[in-house]
Amino acid sequence: MLRVLVLVSGGGTNLQAIIDKVADGTVKNTEIVGVISNNKGVYALTRAENAGIKNMVVSPKDYKDRAQFNQEFLKAVDSFSPDLIVLAGFLVVIPPEMIDKYEMRIINIHPSLIPSFCGTGFYGLKVHEAALARGVKLTGATVHYVDKGTDTGPIILQKAVQVLPGDTPEVLQRRVMEEAEWQILPEAINMIANEGQTQQ
């Protein structure tokens, strides 16, 4: 059974996609052991509560400096003994010591087809604004392993999504979530959980 810890910062739609796919058996041999948010009061925590998943808040605002936060954050992560850490819209820089400790065991979802529209400064709506400004006809989402660069780790899965005439960043963001992110993030977890096993 793969022990998955999900890190969130906001509404938690990707978290919900994972919860649903684990619950309906699409994602096999997987247990969501915890959810950590860097923000208090976000809806992702309510989603975790509703699903009976242990959750906590570890916010940089509660510590005197980043080093202290990193230390406490790593402690919180370790307390769940995760096999896999999933960044589902987590907008905090992962401490290098955590990347070392959980090498090739942290995955992230990014709302573009890497290497397009990724790296420092590209997150949330900014990614979709950039895609529309460039006039691309296809965008999408990427699940990748996390390394010490920004969106530079090995790619696991990608799914393309069409850009339609008249798209706004908000409309495009929603389509990328529905058609790509909510599909490939659970799929990547399922692949990792069942690697080397014949699917039933």
Secondary structure, 3 states (H helix, E strand, C coil): CEEEEEEECCCCHHHHHHHHHHHCCCCCCEEEEEEEECCCCCHHHHHHHHCCCCEEECCHHHCCCHHHHHHHHHHHHHHCCCCEEEECCCCCCCCHHHHHHCCCCEEEEECCCCCCCCCCCCCCHHHHHHHHHHCCCEEEEEEEECCCCCCCCCEEEEEEEECCCCCCHHHHHHHHHHHHHHHHHHHHHHHHHCCCCCCC
